Amino acid sequence: MTSAMHPLLEQIEALLAAPDHRDHPLHAALGQLYRLHVDEQKRLERLLNIADGYQQFTQTDLASLKQQYERQLNKERKLSRISDRYQQLMRERNQALKTAATHDPLTGLANRRLMDEQLIQAGVEAVRGGKPFCVAMLDIDHFKQINDRYGHDGGDRILVSLADSLRGQMRAGDLCGRWGGEEFVLLMQNTSLEQAGQIVARLIEYLRNLTFSVTDIPVSITVSIGVAEHSMVEAPLDTVNRADRVLLDAKQEGRNSFRLAG
């Protein structure tokens, strides 16, 4: 034992080492007890060393596990971000496909397919609710001359500008679509023929005073419109055809006007 030992142990060690006490009857027992204590002390120190080593190992292992967990968590976060971006991309792609299937690529208006669907739906709702709706067919006057003079690019610009103007003039709940070429269709919900006539009259006047720009050249256009109110005994497409027939009447009678189907 060293001088750092407990004073009592130092005293016992000194007594055992002294020659005068070797014949004492308790000398042997005290020596045995002392050696047992030393052995137990060494055993305890070994256990403490093992415990310290285990604790250090545990801490190291926990640190390693924590690093592994953080790496796995980072991977999952990265995969989650990739998944979120992929889902967003798919939503945008699906929306783009839906838009491409239902809207005119040039003007952004509803295409003929979507207008057909909306007309059928309007017919169903008219039967259920007894609410009238009207269809207006609109055609740009002398559009061929515009194409001949300004080229097809110029004609396309006129179509796009007209589509923007029509979109801005439509009431909430109504729908405007490109039927084909320079022809557009307006679906006016909950509207009688008289009301539709007032609407298209204002529309014609508005467009008559509007100037479009084609390569910085101001261009004015006029339109002709035919309007028909849907009848419960006809298919919505028949309503469109009646509107188209009176549109031809407006064309033949001088253009820049509208006609109502009787």
N, C-alpha and C positions, 0 to 999 in steps of 0.2 A: 504494500500500500504506500501511497505518497503522502506528503505533508498536507495535501489538500483534503485528506479524508476527515471524516467526523472526528472530533477530539476523543470521543469514547473509543472508537476503533483504534486510534493511535495509542491510547493508553493500554488497550488489550494487547496490541501488538508488542508494546514495550514489555509488558508483564510476561508474555510468552517467551520473549527473547532473553529475559534476565535469568542467569544461571541459578540465582538464589531461590527461584520459585519452581524449578523443574521437579522437585520431589513433592510439591504440594498435591494433595489428593484431587483437587479440582483442575489441575494443570491440563491433564489429558482431555477432560470434558470441555474445558474452555477452548483448547486448541482445536478440538473437533468442531465445536460450534463456530469458531472463527473461520475455519476452512469451509464449512458449509455456507456460512454467510458470503465468503468471497466467491464460492462457486455460484451461489444464487445471484450475486451481484453481476458476475460475468454473463450468466444466462440472461439476466434482465437487460444487460447492455446489448447482447446479441438480438434479443427480441425487439429492443428499441431501434437498433440499426435496421432490422428487417422491416419494422413498421415504417421507419423513415424512408427506406428504399421503396416500399410499397406505395407510400403516400406520394413520393416523387414520381413513381411510375404511373400512378393513377392520375396525377395532375398532368403528366405528359400525354397520357392516353386521352384524357378529357380534352386537352388542347388539340390533339390530333383529330378527335371526333368532332370538335367544334369547327375546325378548319374544313373537314370533310362535309359537315352539315352546311356551312356557309357556301362552299363550292357547289353543292347540290342545289341549295336555295338559289344561287345566282344562275345556275343552269335552268332551273324551273322558271325563274323570272324572265330569262332570255327567251325560253320557249313560249312563255305566256305572251310576251311582246310580239314574237313572230306570229303566234296564233291570232292575236288581236289584229295585226296588220293584214294577215291573210283573210280573216273574216271581213274586215273593212274593204279589202280589195274585191272580194267576192260580192259584197253588197253593192259596191260601185259598179262592178261588171254586170251584175244582174239588172241594176237600174238602167245602165246604158243599153243593155239588150232590150229591156222593156220599152225604153224610150225609142229605140231604133225601130221596134216593131209597131209602135202606135203613133209615132210623130213623123212629120215630113222633115227630111234631113236639111232641106234648104231653108224653109221658113220657121221651123220649130213648132208649127201649128199641128193640131191633130191631123193624122192622115185619113185616107178614105176608110181604112179598116176600122179605126177607132170611131170614126163618125158613124159607120154602119152599126157598130155595137151600141153607141149612144142613142141613135135613132130608134133601134129596136127597144131599148130600155125605156125611152120616152113613150113609145107606143104602149108598152105594158103599164107604165104608171098612169097614162091617160085613161086606160080602161079601168084601172083600179080606183083612181081618184076622180075621174071625170074632169080633169084639168086639161085645157087645150094647150097645144104648142104649135108653133109655126116654123116653117123651114124657108130660108131665103137663099136663093142661088145668085151669086154675084160673079160678074165677068168683066174683065178690064176691056174697055173699048179700044179697038184698033191696036191690039197688043202686037200683032205681026209687024206693024209699022215701027213700033218701038224697037223690036228685035232687029229689024232691017237697018234702022238708023244708028242704034247704039250697040249693036251686037248682043249676043246671048248673055254675056256678062252684065251688060247694062240692063237687059231685061230681067235677069236674076236679081239685080239690086232693087229694081222697081218692085218685084214680087216680095222681097224681104221687107222693104220699107212699108209696103201696103199691109203686109201681115202684122207688122208692129202697130200700125195705125188701127187696124181692125181690132187687135187684141186690146188696145187701149180704150176703144169705144164700146166694147161689149159690157153688158151688165153682169153683175155677179150671178152665177148660176147658168148663164148662157155659154155656148161653146162655138168656137170658130175653127174651121178646118179647111185644109186645101183639098179640093175634090179632084183636081187634076189640071195640069197646064196653068192657065191664067184664071181658072175658075175656083171660087171659094164657096163654102156652104156655111150658113149660120143657123144654129139650132137655138131657138128662143123659147125657153120654158115658160109655162103658165101665161101664155100670151095669145090674145085673140088676133084675128086678121086685121082688125082696125088698129090695134095697138102696134102690131108689127109694121103696118104701113107708116105710122108716125115715126117709128124707130128708123126704118130704112130711108125715109125722106130726110131726116136729119143727117143720116150717114152719108147720103149722096151729096148733100150740101157741104158737109165737112170735107169730104174728099175732093170736091170740085174746087175748093179754095186752098187745097194743100199743094205744096211744091216739093217734089223729090229731087235729090241730087244724084246725077250720074256723071262720074268723073268731073266733078265741080261744075257740071252743066245743070241748071235748074230745069226740071221736067214736070209738067202738069199732066194729070191723067183724069179720065172720067170713067165711071163704071155704070153698068146696067144691072138691074136686080129684078128677079122674079120671086114672088112670095106666095106661099100656099099654107093654109091652116089644115092641120091634120084632121081627118075624119075618122070616127071610130070604126067605120065599116071598111077602111082601106089599110093596106100595109104601109109602114113608114116610107118605104122606097117609092110607093105610088105617090106619096105626098111630095117627095123630092122630084119625081118626074113631072108633076103638075107645076111645081115651081120652075122647073127648067123650061117647060113649054111657054109660060108667060114671060120668062126671061128672053126667049127668042122673039116674042112679040115686042118687048121693049127695044130689042136690037133693031128689029125691022122698022120700028116706028121712029127711029132717029137716035137711039142710044141716050146715054147720060140721063137715065130716068128709071123708074121702077113700075112694075105692073103687079096687080094682085090677082090671084086665081079665084074666079067666082065659084 
